[in-house]
Amino acid sequence: MDLILFLKTVVMGLVEGATEFLPVSSTGHLIIAGEWLHFLDDRPQTRDSFEIIIQLGAILAVVWFYRAKIWEVLRRLGKDATANRLFFNLVLAFLPAAAVGLVAHKWIKTHLFNPVNVAIALVVGGVVILVIEAWKRRVDTETVDDIRPKTAFGIGLCQVLSLVPGTSRSAATILGGVSLGLSRVAATEFSFFLAIPVMFAATGLDLARSYHDLHGADVPVFAVGFIVSFLSALVVIKALLRFVASHTFRGFAWYRIAFGLLLLAWYYLHPAA
């Protein structure tokens, strides 16, 4: 692997790890970064497989960070009401996006995976975040263990919106949870836990469809991207949990709006870019 490809791979891994769990859309940022870096332009199938691998790195960071909690839930499953409720809630929240994604995955990837759509979704999502933050809602669920099944399913319905690139799975689930009465920490933690089945399912589906495009020569690229994504995601998870304990999401909203408008202006002035 030459130096330029190595540096591009590191950047792509950082983009995935840094944005996967922030309410700014990792898919949208990967689309933009990939286009601007001309990352593997000559091998689009390899690029798609690479993005799957680095998403797996990010989700494994959540598994590692919450390994004690995950093991405790699995160990007590079927024996403890709290563990059963969390597991059932995750299944409920997983189903809506899984069903819609299974049916519409190909159409979405064909028609919506482009920088202009990403830019529009970033701006719209930023405005929605500001509206939710201005709404004086009552918090009635302080921890992830206290979430009711009806609320979990509502978060799952919100997650369907994240199938549109640029919307952000984290934004949809965290802000959806906050809107439904969860504390910021509870909504953020539930979003992290929900990412595990959602991203494993999406990764498995994509790998099953593209495994024939994987080649041994690409292992160094995949390995670097995976490691960088895993480590950067681990840092972001820890930082975000500290941040949401005492801050709103308005900063992310303004970032989305500013970045989205800049992208729209760029692609309007450079339509062939």
Residue, then its C-alpha position, 0 to 999 in steps of 0.5 A: m500500500d503506497l503512502i497516499l492510499f495509506l493516508k486516505t485510508v486513515v482519513m476514511g477510518l477517522v471519518e467513520g469512527a468520529t461520526e458514526f455515533l454523533p448526530v451528524s451522519s457517518t454515511g453522509h460524511l463517508i460519501i463526501a469524504g470518499e468523493w473528495l479524496h477520490f478514494l478507490d474511484d477505480r474500484p467502487q466494489t472494493r470501496d463499498s466493501f471497505e466502508i462495510i469493514i470500517q463500520l464493523g470496526a465502529i460497532l465493535a467499539v460499542v461492544w467493547f465499551y459496553r462489554a460488561k453490560i452486554w455480558e450481564v444482560l446475556r447472562r441474566l436473560g430469561k432470569d431477570a426482568t430488567a435484562n429481559r426488558l432491555f433485550f425485548n426493547l432492542v428487538l422492538a426498536f430494531l424491527p422497523a428499520a430492518a423491515v424497511g431497509l430490507v425492502a428499500h435498501k437497493w433503491i435507497k443506495t441507487h437514488l439517494f447516495n449522492p452528495v446533494n441529497v446528503a447536504i439537504a438531509l444535513v440541513v433539514g436534520g439540523v433544523v429538526i434538532l433545533v426544533i426538538e431542543a426548543w421544545k420543553r419536554r418532560v423527562d420521565t425515563e432516566t436510565v436505559d433500563d427503565i425504557r418502556p416497550k412503547t417508547a422503544f418501538g417509537i425510537g425504532l420508528c424514528q430510526v427508519l428516517s436514518l435510512v436516508p443518507g445524511t439523516s444520521r442514525s444516531a440523530a434519529t434515535i437519540l433525538g427520537g428518544v429525547s422527544l419521547g421522554l428519555s434523558r439525554v444519557a438514556a437516549t444516547e446509551f439506548s442508541f449505542f445499544l441499538a446500533i449493535p443489532v442494526m449495524f451487524a445486520a446491515t454489515g452482514l447483509d452487505l458482506a453477503r452481497s459483496y463477498h465475491d469482491l473481497h480480495g487478499a490484496d486489499v487486506p492491508v487497506f481493510a485492516v488499517g481502516f478497521i483499526v482506525s475506525f475502532l479506536s476513533a469510535l471508542v474515543v467518541i463514545k466516551a466523549l459523547l457520554r460525558f458531553v450529553a450529561s450537561h450539554t444540548f445538541r444545538g452545536f451539532a445542529w448548527y454544524r449540520i446546517a452550516f456544512g450542509l449549506l456549504l455543500l449545496a453552495w459548492y455543488y451548485l457552483h461546481p455541478a460537475a464536481 
